[in-house]
Amino acid sequence: MRCALIGNPSVGKSLIFNQLTGLGVEVSNYPGTTVELMQGKLCYGGSSLQIVDLPGIYSMDGESAEEELVRTYLLTETPDAVIAVLDATRMERNLYLLLQLAEYRIPMVVVINMIDEAAQQGITIDSVRLSSILGVPVIETAASLGKNIGEIVPAVLSSARPAGITVPYTPQIEAAIRSLGKLYDATRLQALMALQGIGTSGDLVDGARTIAGEIESLNHMAPHQIIGANRHLCARRIAADVVGVQEPDRRFSADRLLTKAIPGIPILVLVLLSMLLIVFVAGSFLEELIVEVFTVLVIEPFQAVPLPPLATALGMAALLAVVSGLGIAFPFVFIFYILLSIVEDTGYLTRAAFLADRVMHGLGLHGGAIIPMVMAFGCNVPAVMAASQLRTVRERTIAAFLVTMVPCSARTVIITGIVAAFVGLWAALSIYLVVLILIFLTGILLARNIPGGQYGMILEMAPLRMPDPVLVMKKSWTRIQEFLFIAMPLLLAGSVVLGALDYYGAVDAFSLMVAPLSEGVLGLPAYAATALLFGILRKEMAFETLAVLSGTADLGSVLTAVQLYTFAVISVLFVPCISTIAVLLRQMGARVTLAVSAYTIMLGFLIGGLIHLIAG
Amino acid sequence: MECMNTSVREDCLEAILTLTQANGGSVTADGILAAVDANPADVEACLAGLVAEGAVRHEESRYLLSPEGKTVAESVLRKHRVLECFLCEMLGMDTGTASKEACVLEHEISDEAIDRLSRYIERPGHGQRRHCPGRRHERSLMDFAEGDLVEITVIRCLHRNRRLIDLGIIPGEQVAIRRKLYNNAIVVRVKGADIALSPEIASTVFAEPVR
């Protein structure tokens, strides 16, 4: 039996899913989309139940990737039952989605979650009454306390049934539904979707368009507006029936501080800075630890084994890649993802988006784009995917440029490993400043020159709450898998290729070739240019390659402070790594990818050259 | 060189007024050039002319309307809105075309014709839903203060922002302004949820105060 969880965003769906399925969850991208689907299995009383956690949505008829996915999923892979999760504190808005879901006539169980939070706010809900209105089982839960979660599965197995409620639409819509039913044999659901321009049957949608046009000219309102208003009215009546009169909530809300310009913006800056600083400090500490342990336990024993020289060279290259990969993945990327998940799950990220709206407007974006920008500090790859969800080509293009310029964890490693270690902490932080300034300038430049309209942000502020530690870890783990399974193999392959090239002397030849450019323009030794080239495979490889090619880990003894600084700035700025290029190509197309790559190469060398000119 | 073209002249005044409302004060020559659909040389000449005759003040590369200039600009803007509303809501033209058409007609139409058209549009019997942005008391969500409770009357360009409907931001709904930032980004409370809106979205949602 298959069963899907559906609900508004941040109603505690993931937490319920988590408590129902435990570990052993499979994450997959729905075919053709970047939206993630979580699937899990559980056994109850001898029957096995497969549960899918669908992404949080506001409407079944919307246009966002998530909304389209949920619609397609319910229509093409219709589950045997759905669990509709409602937020007890926002019943009316949640009922709006439930009424749409009821039109799919799929057996249903309703879960009213966060009943504890509602009680604290003085909201009472008559779930027995709701159950009799809807004709389906209604369960009150508090997922954060684990309350009543155990009742969900038995209810699904024993008494899930299609909801017996129909939204009464205005006479014209009802008439349209009847005519479409007669003419095209469309069900109520199909007719309603077709009136809003949704559907796969060409004839039906064409026919509905004619009727929709008439309705619109009579009412001066598009059918989707009328349908939406009717559903809201119906939801309001039900809510009035089942939700008790609410005392105004006079408790202190942190939003009094968080969303005000002062102290909201200083808090935002502080939050972002401390996230970076924690990653920076804790990351370098842990990285050192990992590298040391690995060197003692694996690399030194490997060097002691007598092997042919080529095998030793390749083996060493592969081992170094594994060390550095692990040295980035866990200390930097994982810590960042944990922090990001915490910020996300507390609901703070939506406040950040609201506060950043103005600044982002200057860059041709809006507050919603802060989310990919912050994600990019961990890894550019998922950030590009998030940026491709923005609504217009203009926004997507600008975001593609800016996101790929954000220093990701791998670039943090270069900054800590080269600049913080051999030049100084302040010099390292100044690189962030340089990059941020360049991001702003690029954004302002692009916003002025890329034509196209600007959409604004319409964003629900997620309720502020304590994040669940298990959920945070699980989310971070899901995210880091992408790094481990996409980036690590590339890193390994790249290292082995480099090892082989080095062994056969190809690297030296290349160094000779680029020597004039490297030494003349950038003031760097030729092997540094080779190292930069390998940085394209994986950013942090620029750092390791530099160490390998210079023949010492103590870079300070072979390169001057200015050279190290220049090297770090260039490798942070120029060309996104190969995985980012791949995902840019998939999400944004060849033109944008090419433009981003060319622009960042140019920028890297320009700034590198400038530094050499001024300080070198 | 003097500005001979009344429509460019009026367009300049209208542009300064709308840009002032949108940006909260700083209107530059570039902004006006971008907003007025005419030969840039003509626009510049007109601006110079307007400054010379005192309708516009030019201070530190910013343009400000004098009281006389403002009266003219408001009258043109009102004509534009009434015409746009009429073309769009009653004749069924799409918003973009209606706006362009209104830009041409606004300079020729008389005050009396506009008053009569405006009253005609508001006459009962044309449906209660038809609140046009040309009405005198029309205020967008941006024009209210933190803590105000308002009822939404009309939303422009709703087809572009379907999510507003799904979140319950629809005509007839009462919403509270929870937060308003200096750039007019706002947070409204709708059906128990706080929704953040960018200024350009908030400016398309019109409302009346609830007493």
Chai-1 contact restraints between the chains, C-beta under 6 A:
chainA,res_idxA,chainB,res_idxB,connection_type,confidence,min_distance_angstrom,max_distance_angstrom,comment,restraint_id
A,Y58,B,D166,contact,1.0,0.0,6.0,A-B,restraint_1
A,S59,B,D166,contact,1.0,0.0,6.0,A-B,restraint_2
A,R90,B,G192,contact,1.0,0.0,6.0,A-B,restraint_3
A,R90,B,A193,contact,1.0,0.0,6.0,A-B,restraint_4
A,E92,B,K191,contact,1.0,0.0,6.0,A-B,restraint_5
A,R93,B,G168,contact,1.0,0.0,6.0,A-B,restraint_6
A,R93,B,K191,contact,1.0,0.0,6.0,A-B,restraint_7
A,R93,B,A193,contact,1.0,0.0,6.0,A-B,restraint_8
A,H220,B,E89,contact,1.0,0.0,6.0,A-B,restraint_9
A,H220,B,R129,contact,1.0,0.0,6.0,A-B,restraint_10
A,H220,B,R130,contact,1.0,0.0,6.0,A-B,restraint_11
A,G228,B,I165,contact,1.0,0.0,6.0,A-B,restraint_12
A,A229,B,I170,contact,1.0,0.0,6.0,A-B,restraint_13
A,H232,B,G168,contact,1.0,0.0,6.0,A-B,restraint_14
A,T259,B,R179,contact,1.0,0.0,6.0,A-B,restraint_15
A,A261,B,L181,contact,1.0,0.0,6.0,A-B,restraint_16
A,A261,B,Y182,contact,1.0,0.0,6.0,A-B,restraint_17
A,F354,B,A196,contact,1.0,0.0,6.0,A-B,restraint_18
A,D357,B,A185,contact,1.0,0.0,6.0,A-B,restraint_19
A,D357,B,S198,contact,1.0,0.0,6.0,A-B,restraint_20
A,R358,B,N183,contact,1.0,0.0,6.0,A-B,restraint_21
A,H366,B,S198,contact,1.0,0.0,6.0,A-B,restraint_22
A,G456,B,S198,contact,1.0,0.0,6.0,A-B,restraint_23
A,G456,B,E200,contact,1.0,0.0,6.0,A-B,restraint_24
A,G456,B,I201,contact,1.0,0.0,6.0,A-B,restraint_25
A,M457,B,S198,contact,1.0,0.0,6.0,A-B,restraint_26
A,I458,B,R163,contact,1.0,0.0,6.0,A-B,restraint_27
A,I458,B,L197,contact,1.0,0.0,6.0,A-B,restraint_28
A,I458,B,I201,contact,1.0,0.0,6.0,A-B,restraint_29
A,L459,B,A196,contact,1.0,0.0,6.0,A-B,restraint_30
A,E460,B,A193,contact,1.0,0.0,6.0,A-B,restraint_31
A,E460,B,I195,contact,1.0,0.0,6.0,A-B,restraint_32
A,M461,B,D194,contact,1.0,0.0,6.0,A-B,restraint_33
A,M461,B,A196,contact,1.0,0.0,6.0,A-B,restraint_34
